[in-house]
Amino acid sequence: MAASIESLLQEISGVEDPMEELQSLKTRFDVIFSLLNSNQREQVELCVDILERILMALSPVNLAQNYRVELQGGLTHPNETVKILALTQIGRMVEEPDAVTEILNNHDVLRAVIHCIEEEKMAVAKQAIQSLSKLSHSKPGLDKLFQSDLLKVMKDVMATNDIVRYRIYELVVKISSVSPISLGYCANSSIISQLLGELTGDDVLIRATAIEMVTTLAHSQHGRQYLAQQGIMDKISNMIRGADTDPFSSLYLPGLVKFFGNLAIMDSPQQVCETYPAFQNKVFEMALDPDPVMIGVAMDTLGLLGSTVEGKQVLQKTGQFAVFSRMSQLASSGATELRVRSLDAISQLLTLQPEHQTEDLLALTESWFHLLSNQPMDMIRNISTQPFPELHCGALRIFTAIATQPWGQRLMIKTPGFMEFILDRSTGQTKEAKDAKFELVGSLACSSTAAEILGSQHYIHLRAYLREGPYYVSAVASVSTEGAD
């Protein structure tokens, strides 16, 4: 359908005077638009399906010039698929410099888009947020949203209920993340300060949602600078400290810890952990908590911190080594999701890229590996043989982490049957398992120390495995004897 429409449009573009053909084409499209005015859901959705394909074949400028009125009508249509169609096409126009002027000059279109954020259907609201956030890429767009009465429209829509208020926060955080200039517009609107005020509100569920939004804002450097200027890092650190006396803190504490975990990885683990010791202490405390939610967040955060060299050094300084036996305990038994998260954390903590493999750091990762268990190689191999693909792959990722490190290779060659286990293609039959095994083989085969430590015979087999690829199946000759049973 789309291809035939495109060829039709190309045909028209080759005509000396295309106006007549274009008018004829528009008349046909107008008929389909008019058929949207029906109570028959099936008819409306069929029209939407056709229009989606037709409109995608038109340029945003063509849309803005010829179908703006129809799309504006779609924004108030009772059927959500029509609204989403209109919002998607408006989103395309907003991205096009030559078409966006048509939208910016039409106050009613933007007003209707903002009102779509209060729609009951989440898909409609999401598309409205997506389309409006694209306005932030230009100064005229920012001026229109934040320096006209559309700002009042946004604030009126915010007052609908808690859910809609957070949708507006989501829009404003998206816009703020684009650039320091767009953040300035959002800050001046007072919506950002209203969001920050929600962090210490009475409703703990709203507090939990607010911390997620603030964490998103902290993804950009200018966002982090703004939050620091507003004293938000100190405020969140104090909230972590006060969590012990709040019976409802379990609802928002994971978000507070995730905030600092993300902050540490984007800025400096050492600086964040030293400046906000309450965060670091709480992570270790949560790792020993009986609550699976707390444990999961602690595992994710420790893995995140330990994925960098600086983070590894910070964790080593704490001397909190009991957490390693806790990780191995969680990885070995219990709910599958927690086991996978623990395995992932272990692999991140043990990963050390060749360019970072100093004597001290190699000694650190080796000591951490032996803190997992008396027989860590056997423990992880046992997990890899269990009939759960995600556990199998998680265990292989730990072996991949140590495969580039000389001490890891020495352990592998000393462990009876381990090289055979690596080269055995019959274990792990899913695509994910084959990919994980191939990554392990690749890490070993590409290591500069592998040939010497593992021996030439094993090294040749690893290189052959690598050449054959992850999904290689060896041919098995079968001989049938005529007349045999």
C-alpha positions as a printed Julia matrix, in Angstrom:
485×3 Matrix{Float64}:
   0.0     0.0     0.0
   2.69    2.48    1.09
   4.79    1.6    -1.97
   1.88    2.22   -4.37
   1.1     5.55   -2.66
   4.74    6.6    -2.97
   4.78    5.67   -6.67
   1.56    7.66   -7.13
   3.15   10.67   -5.46
   6.28   10.3    -7.62
   4.06   10.17  -10.7
   2.36   13.42   -9.65
   5.72   15.08   -8.98
   6.69   14.42  -12.6
   3.62   16.22  -13.99
   4.23   19.71  -15.4
   1.24   21.22  -13.56
   0.52   18.93  -10.59
  -2.15   21.12   -8.91
  -5.11   19.36  -10.51
  -3.8    15.89   -9.66
  -2.98   16.97   -6.11
  -6.5    18.37   -5.65
  -7.95   15.09   -6.9
  -5.72   13.12   -4.56
  -6.67   15.34   -1.6
 -10.37   14.8    -2.35
  -9.86   11.04   -2.12
  -8.0    11.39    1.18
 -10.73   13.73    2.47
 -13.27   10.95    1.94
 -11.25    8.63    4.2
 -10.95   11.36    6.84
 -14.72   11.93    6.7
 -15.3     8.19    7.29
 -13.65    8.6    10.71
 -16.88   10.31   11.85
 -18.56    7.03   12.67
 -19.64    5.08   15.74
 -18.48    1.87   14.08
 -15.17    1.06   15.76
 -14.15   -1.41   13.06
 -14.69    1.19   10.31
 -12.76    3.87   12.23
  -9.79    1.57   12.9
  -9.68    0.46    9.25
  -9.61    4.13    8.19
  -6.8     4.78   10.7
  -4.82    1.86    9.27
  -5.18    3.25    5.73
  -4.43    6.83    6.76
  -1.32    5.8     8.7
   0.19    4.41    5.52
  -0.94    7.32    3.33
   0.24   10.05    5.7
   3.65    8.43    6.28
   4.21    8.71    2.51
   3.65   12.48    2.68
   6.3    14.93    3.8
   5.78   16.8     7.11
   5.54   20.08    5.14
   2.8    18.62    2.91
   0.96   17.44    6.03
   1.19   20.85    7.68
  -0.07   22.67    4.59
  -2.89   20.3     3.58
  -4.03   18.21    6.56
  -3.53   20.36    9.64
  -7.28   20.9    10.12
  -8.05   17.17    9.8
  -5.28   16.27   12.24
  -6.47   18.9    14.68
  -9.92   17.3    14.52
  -8.32   13.92   15.24
  -6.98   15.21   18.58
 -10.51   15.44   19.98
 -11.87   12.27   18.35
 -13.46    9.81   20.82
 -11.4     6.89   19.46
  -7.87    6.65   20.9
  -6.37    5.23   17.68
  -7.41    8.41   15.82
  -5.84   10.56   18.54
  -2.6     8.57   18.36
  -2.57    8.88   14.55
  -2.98   12.67   14.78
  -0.37   13.02   17.54
   2.16   10.89   15.63
   1.81   13.02   12.5
   2.03   16.25   14.51
   5.2    14.84   16.08
   6.63   14.43   12.56
   5.75   18.04   11.68
   7.31   19.39   14.86
  10.64   17.77   13.91
  10.7    19.43   10.5
  11.9    23.1    10.55
   9.78   24.03    7.52
   6.64   22.45    8.99
   6.94   23.35   12.68
   6.05   27.0    12.0
   2.57   25.9    10.92
   2.12   24.21   14.31
   3.64   27.03   16.36
   1.31   29.5    14.66
  -1.71   27.4    15.56
  -2.44   27.82   19.24
  -5.46   25.51   19.19
  -3.46   22.54   17.91
  -0.9    22.81   20.72
  -3.65   23.36   23.31
  -5.39   20.18   22.11
  -2.09   18.23   22.22
  -1.53   19.34   25.84
  -5.07   18.24   26.74
  -4.3    14.8    25.3
  -1.92   14.33   28.26
  -4.98   14.04   30.53
  -6.5    11.27   28.4
  -7.36    8.07   30.23
  -5.51    5.91   27.69
  -1.8     5.94   28.53
  -0.79    5.38   24.89
  -2.45    8.69   23.91
  -0.77   10.6    26.75
   2.64    9.08   25.9
   2.35   10.14   22.27
   1.32   13.67   23.31
   4.34   13.9    25.63
   6.59   12.63   22.84
   5.3    15.19   20.34
   5.49   18.14   22.76
   8.98   17.22   23.95
  10.22   17.63   20.37
   9.32   21.33   20.56
  12.18   21.78   23.02
  14.73   21.45   20.23
  14.11   25.03   19.1
  13.86   28.38   20.86
  10.52   29.27   19.16
   9.12   25.97   20.46
  10.31   26.65   24.01
   8.95   30.2    23.84
   5.57   28.9    22.71
   5.3    26.31   25.48
   6.68   28.32   28.38
   6.17   32.0    27.48
   2.58   32.0    26.29
  -0.72   31.07   27.91
   0.05   27.42   27.01
   1.99   27.31   30.28
  -1.28   28.01   32.1
  -2.95   25.25   30.02
  -0.23   22.84   31.2
  -0.71   23.88   34.82
  -4.49   23.53   34.52
  -4.05   20.04   33.07
  -1.67   19.2    35.95
  -4.49   19.89   38.4
  -6.6    17.04   36.94
  -5.19   14.36   39.3
  -1.92   12.86   40.6
  -1.43   10.66   37.52
  -1.78   13.54   35.06
   0.43   15.77   37.2
   3.21   13.23   36.89
   2.72   13.04   33.15
   3.38   16.78   32.97
   6.45   16.28   35.18
   7.6    13.59   32.73
   7.21   16.03   29.83
   9.07   18.8    31.63
  11.91   16.46   32.7
  12.24   15.25   29.08
  12.46   18.85   27.89
  14.89   19.81   30.71
  17.25   17.01   29.71
  17.8    18.37   26.18
  20.04   21.33   27.05
  20.87   23.88   29.78
  18.69   26.39   27.89
  15.63   24.12   27.9
  16.23   23.39   31.6
  16.24   27.17   32.2
  12.8    27.51   30.63
  11.45   24.61   32.73
  12.99   25.98   35.95
  11.48   29.42   35.3
   8.06   27.83   34.82
   8.14   26.68   38.51
   7.08   23.16   37.46
  10.54   21.73   38.26
  10.55   23.29   41.74
   7.06   21.83   42.29
   8.43   18.39   41.37
  11.37   18.79   43.77
   8.92   19.75   46.52
   7.17   16.39   46.05
  10.31   14.61   47.31
   9.43   15.47   50.89
   5.63   15.4    50.55
   3.37   13.44   52.88
   2.32   10.85   50.29
   5.06    8.2    50.16
   3.88    6.79   46.82
   4.11   10.23   45.24
   7.53   10.6    46.86
   8.65    7.34   45.21
   7.5     8.56   41.79
   9.17   11.94   42.32
  12.56   10.35   43.01
  12.3     8.42   39.71
  11.71   11.68   37.86
  14.57   13.42   39.65
  16.87   10.47   38.8
  15.99   10.94   35.12
  16.78   14.65   35.41
  20.19   13.73   36.85
  21.11   11.8    33.68
  22.36   15.02   32.06
  25.32   16.97   33.41
  23.4    20.25   33.43
  20.58   18.46   35.26
  22.98   17.27   37.95
  24.44   20.76   38.33
  20.96   22.21   38.76
  20.01   19.59   41.38
  23.24   20.26   43.28
  22.53   24.01   43.25
  19.07   23.3    44.66
  20.56   21.18   47.47
  18.75   18.04   46.27
  21.69   15.66   46.8
  21.91   16.68   50.47
  18.14   16.39   50.81
  18.13   12.83   49.4
  21.08   11.86   51.62
  19.14   13.12   54.65
  16.1    11.12   53.51
  18.25    7.96   53.45
  19.45    8.75   56.98
  15.9     9.29   58.2
  14.52    6.16   56.51
  15.16    3.99   59.6
  12.53    5.89   61.57
   9.92    5.9    58.77
   7.76    2.72   58.7
   6.89    3.42   55.03
  10.45    4.03   53.83
  10.56    0.7    51.97
   8.3     2.31   49.36
  10.75    5.04   48.4
  14.16    3.97   49.79
  15.06    1.84   46.72
  14.58    4.93   44.53
  16.85    7.05   46.76
  19.62    4.45   46.52
  19.2     4.12   42.74
  19.53    7.91   42.48
  22.96    7.89   44.12
  24.0     4.73   42.25
  23.34    6.47   38.94
  24.99    9.65   40.21
  28.14    7.73   41.2
  28.5     6.03   37.85
  27.97    9.27   35.89
  30.23   11.45   38.05
  32.68    9.77   40.42
  32.03    6.76   42.67
  34.68    7.93   45.12
  33.37   11.48   45.33
  29.74   10.37   45.76
  30.52    7.69   48.36
  32.79   10.01   50.36
  30.42   12.99   50.2
  27.3    10.94   50.99
  28.41    8.06   53.25
  24.77    7.38   54.18
  24.27    6.04   50.63
  27.19    3.62   50.77
  26.27    2.35   54.24
  22.66    1.84   53.23
  23.63   -0.26   50.19
  25.53   -2.77   52.36
  22.69   -2.76   54.89
  20.14   -3.49   52.12
  22.24   -6.39   50.81
  21.64   -8.17   54.14
  17.94   -7.17   54.35
  15.35   -9.98   54.17
  13.17   -7.91   51.79
  13.74   -9.13   48.18
  13.11   -5.61   46.81
  15.88   -4.17   49.0
  18.26   -7.02   48.17
  17.66   -6.62   44.42
  18.4    -2.89   44.47
  21.53   -3.51   46.59
  22.8    -6.13   44.11
  22.16   -3.82   41.14
  23.87   -0.89   42.87
  26.93   -2.88   43.96
  27.29   -4.21   40.42
  26.96   -0.72   39.01
  29.56    0.71   41.4
  31.9    -2.22   40.85
  31.72   -1.96   37.06
  34.3     0.85   37.15
  37.9     0.7    38.41
  37.29    3.64   40.75
  34.18    1.94   42.1
  36.11   -1.28   42.76
  38.69    0.65   44.75
  35.97    2.4    46.77
  34.29   -0.92   47.63
  37.64   -2.48   48.58
  38.31    0.41   51.0
  35.05   -0.21   52.86
  36.23   -3.66   54.02
  32.62   -4.9    53.73
  33.65   -8.31   52.42
  30.72  -10.24   53.97
  28.67   -9.0    51.03
  30.5   -11.45   48.71
  29.36  -14.53   50.61
  25.87  -13.0    50.65
  26.03  -12.64   46.86
  27.08  -16.25   46.35
  24.34  -17.42   48.74
  21.73  -15.45   46.77
  23.12  -16.68   43.45
  22.99  -20.32   44.56
  19.41  -20.55   45.83
  16.13  -18.69   46.09
  13.97  -16.78   43.62
  15.33  -16.91   40.05
  15.14  -13.13   39.53
  17.32  -12.43   42.59
  19.74  -15.18   41.59
  20.18  -13.6    38.14
  20.69  -10.12   39.61
  23.29  -11.5    42.02
  25.13  -13.29   39.2
  25.12  -10.1    37.13
  26.49   -8.09   40.08
  29.29  -10.64   40.6
  30.27  -10.54   36.91
  30.37   -6.71   36.95
  32.5    -6.67   40.1
  34.97   -9.16   38.65
  35.25   -7.67   35.15
  38.62   -6.01   34.57
  39.53   -4.83   31.08
  43.09   -5.7    29.91
  44.16   -2.03   29.96
  43.28   -1.85   33.68
  44.99   -5.08   34.69
  47.61   -3.76   37.1
  49.1    -6.07   39.7
  47.02   -4.47   42.49
  43.7    -4.65   40.62
  44.29   -8.25   39.53
  45.0    -9.15   43.16
  41.78   -7.36   44.16
  39.5    -9.22   41.71
  41.17  -12.55   42.54
  40.64  -12.01   46.28
  36.98  -11.1    45.68
  36.46  -14.26   43.61
  37.75  -16.43   46.45
  35.47  -14.65   48.94
  32.48  -16.09   47.09
  33.03  -19.67   48.25
  35.63  -22.24   49.27
  35.28  -23.68   45.76
  34.04  -20.77   43.61
  34.74  -22.49   40.25
  32.61  -25.49   41.21
  29.88  -23.28   42.68
  29.48  -21.23   39.5
  29.74  -24.26   37.21
  26.99  -25.97   39.23
  24.75  -22.95   38.7
  25.51  -23.03   34.96
  24.29  -26.64   34.67
  20.85  -25.91   36.16
  17.91  -26.03   33.71
  17.25  -22.28   33.68
  18.68  -20.4    30.66
  19.01  -17.09   32.54
  21.02  -18.75   35.33
  23.16  -20.64   32.81
  23.98  -17.39   30.96
  24.54  -15.47   34.22
  27.09  -18.05   35.38
  28.85  -18.01   31.98
  29.15  -14.21   32.23
  31.12  -14.64   35.47
  33.5   -17.02   33.74
  33.77  -14.49   30.87
  34.67  -11.79   33.43
  37.63  -13.77   34.77
  38.62  -15.27   31.39
  40.76  -12.26   30.41
  42.68  -12.27   33.71
  45.74  -14.53   34.12
  44.65  -15.78   37.56
  41.26  -16.73   36.08
  42.91  -18.67   33.27
  45.13  -20.51   35.76
  42.05  -21.52   37.77
  40.33  -22.75   34.62
  43.22  -24.99   33.57
  43.59  -26.36   37.12
  39.87  -27.22   37.44
  39.34  -30.82   36.2
  37.14  -31.0    33.09
  36.67  -27.23   32.85
  38.19  -26.73   29.39
  36.08  -29.63   28.09
  33.01  -27.94   29.62
  33.81  -24.69   27.77
  34.33  -26.43   24.42
  31.26  -28.69   24.76
  28.61  -27.37   22.35
  25.9   -29.69   23.7
  25.38  -27.58   26.85
  22.95  -24.69   26.59
  20.81  -25.02   23.47
  19.08  -21.62   23.43
  20.39  -18.79   21.25
  21.21  -16.75   24.38
  23.19  -19.64   25.85
  25.13  -20.21   22.62
  25.92  -16.47   22.43
  27.07  -16.41   26.08
  29.32  -19.46   25.55
  30.76  -17.9    22.37
  31.54  -14.69   24.26
  33.36  -16.72   26.93
  35.38  -18.6    24.29
  36.16  -15.31   22.53
  37.41  -13.69   25.76
  39.76  -16.6    26.34
  40.93  -17.01   22.76
  41.65  -13.3    22.34
  43.61  -12.95   25.58
  47.34  -12.34   25.15
  48.17  -14.76   27.99
  45.8   -17.61   27.02
  48.17  -19.63   24.79
  50.9   -19.69   27.42
  48.68  -20.43   30.45
  46.15  -22.81   28.86
  48.61  -24.62   26.6
  48.79  -24.74   22.82
  46.35  -27.67   22.45
  43.51  -25.96   24.33
  44.3   -22.68   22.61
  44.01  -24.28   19.14
  40.6   -25.75   20.09
  39.41  -22.35   21.34
  40.49  -20.66   18.09
  38.7   -23.36   16.08
  35.5   -22.82   18.14
  35.79  -19.09   17.46
  36.23  -19.65   13.71
  33.21  -21.97   13.53
  30.92  -19.39   15.19
  28.37  -19.69   17.98
  25.82  -21.92   16.2
  28.1   -24.48   14.56
  26.82  -28.07   14.51
  29.28  -30.8    13.56
  28.06  -33.18   10.87
  27.43  -36.72   12.08
  27.78  -39.37    9.4
  25.02  -41.97    9.44
  25.25  -45.23    7.5
  22.1   -47.18    6.76
  22.35  -50.88    5.89
  19.86  -52.18    3.34
  17.45  -54.62    4.87
  18.41  -53.78    8.43
  15.67  -53.67   11.1
